Amino acid sequence: MLNALVNSFKIPDLKRKLLVTLGLLTIYRIGCYVPTPGIDGATLAEFFNRIAKTQGGTLFGIINMFSGGAMERLTIFALGIMPYISSSIILQLLTAVIPSLEKLAKEGRAGAEKINQYTRYGTVGLAVIQSFFIALWLENPSRFEGLRVVMYPGWGFRILTVLTLTTGTIFIMWLGEQIQERGIGNGISLVITAGIISRIPAAFHQLYILISPLNPVNRQIQPVTLLIMAALLVGVIFAVVLITQGQRKIPVQYARRVVGRKIFGGQSTYIPLKVDTAGVIAIIFAQSIILFPATLASFIPNPTFQRWAQGLVRGHLLYTAVYALLIVFFCYFYTAIVFNPVDLSENMKKYGGFIPGIRPGGSTAEFLDRVMVRITLAGALFVAFIAIFPDFLMAWLKVPYLVASFFGGTGILIIVGVMLDTIKQIESHLLMHHYEGFLRAGRIRGRR
């Protein structure tokens, strides 16, 4: 593995891509510490610390995780890349229900660029709306338990906050696209992963305080518990890699066709059906819905509504059950949106392809749909387990959520998925230049 890492910097083109990617990610992390004008950052951080101790969480907690802690400091990158993610998900869902967008998506590269342009417009609109409501939220001291976060409230502060946060989101979106074009890996995904990984030092610091190796009197976690946590972390990563890469291969045979003097077809291939098609999107949808009542409760001072919202707070049995059911539902919902067995079977029939033992057309569509329903159940149950596993870990080992969150949930799925995708791209460059890769040891067959 170390040899593969060294070899990555021996290839000029790959070296340039890696340095560009690291440089742009460094710029992003520096921007996460540039404060928004008119904000008392220390007071805001104190308020977020109080929220974290309650182990409840709101939608602001999701934004804070994806922005790498920039939300709790309200820096120029406070919104992070969440508006872009929301806009792209909305466009993807609308593509399945609006015929004009569906037609545009089938036009190849030109259609994809047009949809990407619409996604950018949607990102700007969502960023303006979110930043405006965040400015209103910051101006009210009653929502911060008497703490004064904004030094000079008013329309001047609101307009400045909207311009600052929206510009920050647009700049992050541009950084992600530059990484995509000039660097290595998926730019937007790498920006999100960098934000999540940036929270690891804080988690290790909390874990060090709980272990207290120099002061056994204050020790809250025993060495045996630490070994159990390390074993669980390895097991969770192994399971996530297994399910993320897992797929059901459906064999497809293409009949021979004679066109003039040429013979086409006759080869065998397969359709890879992923076990976890929805991935982290199902968790994002479920989190957004289940945390919405708790977020509204911070805005609506109604005792009855607040008591009802407290039942859907992390740590309660109702929260865990509803959260798991929502994840399973959204796994099936998203899979139904992106996977169309009827179109797939029609395309196979059009080019002379068939699944051995299955009639082309309607029977093929029914077979693919039946297989997808079964494997999606396994993927959905696994994603639901990974999402609620940090809650069980908190209750069992008595560790804070910041530490437990790296044993499951959205963060671990994103980190593992993005790292696998990036390593595969580096691997392809290494193999193309006759170097050994990360994922395979030994000499490549057929090469001397």
Summary of the structure (lengths in Angstrom):
residues: 448
radius of gyration: 24.6
end to end distance: 20.8
largest distance: 86.4
contacts: 1402
relative contact order: 0.12
helix: 70%
strand: 6%
